[in-house]
Amino acid sequence: MLMNWTLPVDRLVSGLANENGTVAEVVVPRVDVVDEGDAYQLIVEMPGVSKESLSVHLEAEALLLCGARKAIDGERLRRNGRRADLPFEARFALGGDVDRSKIRVRLEDGLVYVKLPRREEDKPRKIEVEIG
């Protein structure tokens, strides 16, 4: 079963320590989780994130999605309402039923689609009833 992910605090989380011990802020993207029977589908909002700035890492028991949108030149910027300087980050704990070798990721129109297929033995199946 797909497990819980980083707490979906609406948009902004602060107080995450980075590798050098300083506190960093990240945007936790909104996520839909769809159970398709033979797979889970994650639909993650990351507007303005390009393929080049998106990274997906599979760790021991988790999937980590990180991305950043390109900042607009400060001299031309008249209002900064999108906080391009804050990266997106979402961490998903994976259950034992996910086939990690078949995970697929697609970026389209500001959405990241993550397909998490179930292992064959864990997929729902119908069991036939015998008579007699």
C-alpha positions in Angstrom: 0.0 0.0 0.0 1.2 3.5 -0.8 2.0 5.1 2.5 1.7 8.7 3.7 3.9 11.4 2.2 5.4 14.6 3.6 2.6 16.3 5.5 0.5 18.2 3.0 0.8 21.5 4.8 -1.1 23.6 2.3 1.8 25.3 0.4 4.8 26.2 2.4 6.9 24.4 5.0 9.7 26.0 6.8 12.2 24.6 9.2 13.7 21.8 7.1 17.4 21.5 7.8 19.6 21.0 4.8 23.0 19.2 4.6 25.0 22.0 6.2 22.6 22.4 9.1 20.9 25.6 8.1 17.2 25.9 7.9 15.7 25.9 4.4 12.2 26.6 3.2 10.5 24.5 0.5 7.1 24.5 -1.2 5.2 21.2 -0.6 3.2 20.7 -3.8 -0.5 19.7 -3.9 -0.9 16.0 -4.7 -3.7 13.7 -5.9 -3.3 10.0 -5.2 -5.4 7.7 -7.4 -5.7 4.0 -6.8 -6.1 2.5 -10.3 -6.2 -1.1 -9.1 -3.0 -2.3 -10.8 -1.1 0.9 -10.0 -1.1 4.1 -8.0 -1.0 7.4 -9.9 0.4 10.5 -8.2 -0.5 13.8 -9.8 1.8 16.5 -8.3 1.4 20.2 -9.0 4.8 21.8 -9.9 4.0 24.8 -12.1 6.9 26.3 -13.9 9.2 23.4 -13.2 11.1 22.2 -16.3 12.3 18.7 -17.1 15.9 19.9 -16.5 15.1 21.1 -13.0 13.0 18.2 -11.9 14.7 15.3 -10.1 13.2 12.1 -8.9 15.1 9.8 -6.5 14.2 6.4 -5.3 15.5 5.7 -1.8 15.2 2.6 0.3 11.5 3.1 1.3 10.7 6.5 -0.3 10.3 8.4 -3.6 11.6 12.0 -3.5 10.5 14.6 -6.1 12.4 17.9 -6.2 12.1 20.8 -8.6 12.5 24.5 -9.0 11.1 27.0 -11.3 13.3 29.4 -13.2 13.5 32.8 -11.6 12.7 35.9 -13.6 15.5 38.5 -14.0 15.3 40.7 -10.9 15.7 43.9 -12.9 12.6 43.2 -14.9 10.5 41.8 -12.1 7.9 44.2 -10.8 6.2 41.9 -8.4 7.3 38.6 -6.9 4.3 36.6 -5.9 5.4 33.2 -6.9 8.6 32.8 -4.9 10.7 31.2 -7.6 13.6 31.0 -5.1 11.8 28.3 -3.1 12.1 24.7 -4.4 9.3 22.2 -4.6 9.8 19.0 -2.6 7.6 16.0 -2.0 8.5 12.7 -0.3 6.4 9.6 -0.6 6.9 6.5 1.6 6.3 3.5 -0.6 4.7 0.3 0.6 5.9 -3.2 -0.2 3.3 -3.7 -3.0 5.0 -1.1 -5.3 7.1 -2.6 -8.1 10.1 -0.1 -7.8 11.6 -1.3 -11.1 8.6 -0.1 -13.1 8.0 3.4 -11.7 7.4 5.9 -14.5 7.4 9.8 -14.4 6.0 12.2 -16.9 5.9 16.0 -16.8 3.1 17.8 -18.6 1.6 21.3 -18.3 3.0 21.9 -14.8 1.9 18.5 -13.5 4.1 15.6 -12.6 2.5 12.2 -13.2 4.1 9.3 -11.3 2.9 5.8 -12.1 3.6 3.3 -9.3 2.7 -0.1 -10.6 1.8 -2.8 -8.0 3.9 -6.0 -7.9 2.1 -8.7 -9.9 1.3 -10.8 -6.9 -0.2 -7.8 -5.1 -2.6 -6.7 -7.9 -6.3 -7.1 -7.2 -7.6 -10.2 -9.0 -10.9 -12.0 -9.2 -11.0 -15.6 -7.9 -13.4 -17.9 -9.7 -15.8 -19.9 -7.6 -15.9 -23.6 -8.4 -19.1 -25.7 -8.1 -19.1 -29.1 -6.6 
